Amino acid sequence: MTNERIEKIKSAVKAADHIPPEKKAELSAVLTKLKPAIANLEQTHAEDAQNISRFVEASAHKAARKEEHSELKTVLGRLKQSVQKFEASHPKLVASVNDYSTVLSSLGV
């Protein structure tokens, strides 16, 4: 996950008026943890890492919108499924994705 992509995601979250400041900070922190975890996966599973990056980006942008979040639940489900097979080999990635999903869930999505 590139710095540019992370910054783009963080900007979308930061601009979301409906997300409380403390949740924005939590999301930013989790995104910061996700970056190296995805980069580590990318060394051996580049395509999977790209897919996970796309799911993270899509879910963040959907959460940043005020509209209905039904699509967000689908994207988060796909994100979780995409990391399940790496539970043993990349536990930090799985933990970071779980933390990310938990923060988004605490937003009521």
CYANA upper distance limits for C-alpha pairs under 8 A (distance plus 0.5 A):
  1 MET  CA      5 ARG  CA      7.00
  1 MET  CA      6 ILE  CA      7.48
  1 MET  CA     35 LYS  CA      6.16
  1 MET  CA     36 PRO  CA      8.41
  1 MET  CA     38 ILE  CA      6.79
  1 MET  CA     39 ALA  CA      6.63
  1 MET  CA     49 ALA  CA      8.27
  1 MET  CA     50 GLN  CA      7.91
  1 MET  CA     53 SER  CA      6.53
  2 THR  CA      6 ILE  CA      6.84
  2 THR  CA     35 LYS  CA      8.17
  3 ASN  CA      7 GLU  CA      6.56
  4 GLU  CA      8 LYS  CA      6.59
  5 ARG  CA      9 ILE  CA      6.72
  5 ARG  CA     57 GLU  CA      8.23
  6 ILE  CA     10 LYS  CA      6.61
  6 ILE  CA     31 LEU  CA      7.58
  6 ILE  CA     32 THR  CA      8.25
  6 ILE  CA     35 LYS  CA      7.96
  7 GLU  CA     11 SER  CA      6.50
  8 LYS  CA     12 ALA  CA      6.86
  9 ILE  CA     13 VAL  CA      6.88
  9 ILE  CA     57 GLU  CA      6.57
  9 ILE  CA     60 ALA  CA      6.87
  9 ILE  CA     61 HIS  CA      7.42
 10 LYS  CA     14 LYS  CA      6.48
 10 LYS  CA     28 SER  CA      6.65
 10 LYS  CA     31 LEU  CA      8.33
 11 SER  CA     15 ALA  CA      6.60
 12 ALA  CA     16 ALA  CA      6.99
 12 ALA  CA     60 ALA  CA      7.94
 12 ALA  CA     61 HIS  CA      6.73
 12 ALA  CA     64 ALA  CA      6.63
 13 VAL  CA     19 ILE  CA      8.20
 13 VAL  CA     24 LYS  CA      6.90
 13 VAL  CA     27 LEU  CA      8.35
 13 VAL  CA     60 ALA  CA      7.28
 13 VAL  CA     61 HIS  CA      7.72
 13 VAL  CA     63 ALA  CA      8.22
 13 VAL  CA     64 ALA  CA      5.79
 14 LYS  CA     24 LYS  CA      6.83
 15 ALA  CA     64 ALA  CA      8.06
 16 ALA  CA     64 ALA  CA      5.53
 16 ALA  CA     65 ARG  CA      7.22
 16 ALA  CA     66 LYS  CA      8.36
 18 HIS  CA     64 ALA  CA      8.39
 18 HIS  CA     66 LYS  CA      7.23
 19 ILE  CA     23 LYS  CA      6.92
 19 ILE  CA     24 LYS  CA      6.93
 19 ILE  CA     64 ALA  CA      7.99
 19 ILE  CA    107 LEU  CA      7.86
 20 PRO  CA     24 LYS  CA      6.85
 21 PRO  CA     25 ALA  CA      6.76
 22 GLU  CA     26 GLU  CA      6.78
 23 LYS  CA     27 LEU  CA      6.58
 23 LYS  CA    103 VAL  CA      7.69
 23 LYS  CA    107 LEU  CA      8.14
 24 LYS  CA     28 SER  CA      6.59
 25 ALA  CA     29 ALA  CA      6.67
 26 GLU  CA     30 VAL  CA      6.72
 26 GLU  CA    103 VAL  CA      7.45
 27 LEU  CA     31 LEU  CA      6.55
 27 LEU  CA    100 TYR  CA      7.25
 27 LEU  CA    103 VAL  CA      7.04
 27 LEU  CA    104 LEU  CA      8.28
 28 SER  CA     32 THR  CA      6.68
 29 ALA  CA     33 LYS  CA      6.96
 30 VAL  CA     34 LEU  CA      6.67
 30 VAL  CA     96 SER  CA      7.06
 30 VAL  CA     99 ASP  CA      7.25
 30 VAL  CA    100 TYR  CA      6.26
 31 LEU  CA     35 LYS  CA      6.89
 31 LEU  CA    100 TYR  CA      7.83
 32 THR  CA     36 PRO  CA      8.22
 33 LYS  CA     37 ALA  CA      7.28
 33 LYS  CA     96 SER  CA      6.95
 34 LEU  CA     38 ILE  CA      6.51
 34 LEU  CA     93 LEU  CA      7.11
 34 LEU  CA     96 SER  CA      6.18
 34 LEU  CA     97 VAL  CA      7.59
 35 LYS  CA     39 ALA  CA      6.64
 36 PRO  CA     40 ASN  CA      6.52
 37 ALA  CA     41 LEU  CA      6.98
 37 ALA  CA     90 HIS  CA      8.23
 37 ALA  CA     92 LYS  CA      6.70
 37 ALA  CA     93 LEU  CA      5.33
 37 ALA  CA     96 SER  CA      8.19
 38 ILE  CA     42 GLU  CA      6.59
 38 ILE  CA     49 ALA  CA      6.26
 38 ILE  CA     52 ILE  CA      8.17
 38 ILE  CA     53 SER  CA      7.90
 38 ILE  CA     93 LEU  CA      7.02
 39 ALA  CA     43 GLN  CA      7.24
 39 ALA  CA     49 ALA  CA      7.89
 40 ASN  CA     44 THR  CA      8.24
 41 LEU  CA     45 HIS  CA      6.17
 41 LEU  CA     46 ALA  CA      7.50
 41 LEU  CA     48 ASP  CA      8.35
 41 LEU  CA     49 ALA  CA      6.45
 41 LEU  CA     90 HIS  CA      7.70
 42 GLU  CA     46 ALA  CA      4.70
 42 GLU  CA     47 GLU  CA      7.98
 42 GLU  CA     48 ASP  CA      7.91
 42 GLU  CA     49 ALA  CA      5.58
 42 GLU  CA     50 GLN  CA      8.10
 45 HIS  CA     49 ALA  CA      6.70
 46 ALA  CA     50 GLN  CA      6.72
 47 GLU  CA     51 ASN  CA      6.79
 48 ASP  CA     52 ILE  CA      6.67
 48 ASP  CA     82 SER  CA      7.96
 49 ALA  CA     53 SER  CA      6.61
 50 GLN  CA     54 ARG  CA      6.71
 51 ASN  CA     55 PHE  CA      6.79
 51 ASN  CA     82 SER  CA      8.33
 52 ILE  CA     56 VAL  CA      6.68
 52 ILE  CA     79 LEU  CA      6.66
 52 ILE  CA     82 SER  CA      7.11
 52 ILE  CA     83 VAL  CA      8.02
 53 SER  CA     57 GLU  CA      6.63
 54 ARG  CA     58 ALA  CA      6.47
 55 PHE  CA     59 SER  CA      6.46
 55 PHE  CA     75 VAL  CA      6.73
 55 PHE  CA     76 LEU  CA      7.78
 55 PHE  CA     78 ARG  CA      7.86
 55 PHE  CA     79 LEU  CA      6.08
 56 VAL  CA     60 ALA  CA      6.62
 56 VAL  CA     79 LEU  CA      7.61
 57 GLU  CA     61 HIS  CA      6.73
 58 ALA  CA     62 LYS  CA      6.64
 58 ALA  CA     75 VAL  CA      7.72
 59 SER  CA     63 ALA  CA      6.54
 59 SER  CA     72 LEU  CA      6.10
 59 SER  CA     75 VAL  CA      6.46
 59 SER  CA     76 LEU  CA      6.96
 60 ALA  CA     64 ALA  CA      6.60
 61 HIS  CA     65 ARG  CA      7.15
 62 LYS  CA     69 HIS  CA      7.38
 62 LYS  CA     71 GLU  CA      8.03
 62 LYS  CA     72 LEU  CA      6.32
 63 ALA  CA     69 HIS  CA      7.41
 63 ALA  CA     72 LEU  CA      7.24
 63 ALA  CA    104 LEU  CA      7.73
 63 ALA  CA    109 VAL  CA      7.95
 69 HIS  CA     73 LYS  CA      7.28
 69 HIS  CA    109 VAL  CA      6.37
 70 SER  CA     74 THR  CA      7.41
 70 SER  CA    109 VAL  CA      8.24
 71 GLU  CA     75 VAL  CA      6.86
 72 LEU  CA     76 LEU  CA      6.56
 72 LEU  CA    109 VAL  CA      7.73
 73 LYS  CA     77 GLY  CA      6.60
 73 LYS  CA    109 VAL  CA      7.49
 74 THR  CA     78 ARG  CA      6.82
 75 VAL  CA     79 LEU  CA      6.61
 76 LEU  CA     80 LYS  CA      6.66
 76 LEU  CA    101 SER  CA      7.24
 77 GLY  CA     81 GLN  CA      6.72
 78 ARG  CA     82 SER  CA      6.55
 79 LEU  CA     83 VAL  CA      7.15
 79 LEU  CA     97 VAL  CA      8.25
 80 LYS  CA     84 GLN  CA      6.83
 80 LYS  CA     97 VAL  CA      7.50
 80 LYS  CA     98 ASN  CA      7.97
 81 GLN  CA     85 LYS  CA      8.30
 83 VAL  CA     87 GLU  CA      7.40
 83 VAL  CA     93 LEU  CA      7.96
 83 VAL  CA     94 VAL  CA      6.46
 83 VAL  CA     97 VAL  CA      8.32
 84 GLN  CA     94 VAL  CA      7.53
 86 PHE  CA     90 HIS  CA      5.73
 86 PHE  CA     91 PRO  CA      7.48
 86 PHE  CA     93 LEU  CA      8.38
 86 PHE  CA     94 VAL  CA      7.59
 87 GLU  CA     91 PRO  CA      5.57
 87 GLU  CA     93 LEU  CA      8.44
 87 GLU  CA     94 VAL  CA      6.39
 90 HIS  CA     94 VAL  CA      7.17
 91 PRO  CA     95 ALA  CA      6.55
 92 LYS  CA     96 SER  CA      6.49
 93 LEU  CA     97 VAL  CA      6.64
 94 VAL  CA     98 ASN  CA      6.63
 95 ALA  CA     99 ASP  CA      6.63
 96 SER  CA    100 TYR  CA      6.56
 97 VAL  CA    101 SER  CA      6.60
 98 ASN  CA    102 THR  CA      6.58
 99 ASP  CA    103 VAL  CA      6.76
100 TYR  CA    104 LEU  CA      6.87
101 SER  CA    105 SER  CA      6.51
102 THR  CA    106 SER  CA      6.62
103 VAL  CA    107 LEU  CA      7.22
104 LEU  CA    108 GLY  CA      7.75
104 LEU  CA    109 VAL  CA      6.83
105 SER  CA    109 VAL  CA      5.64
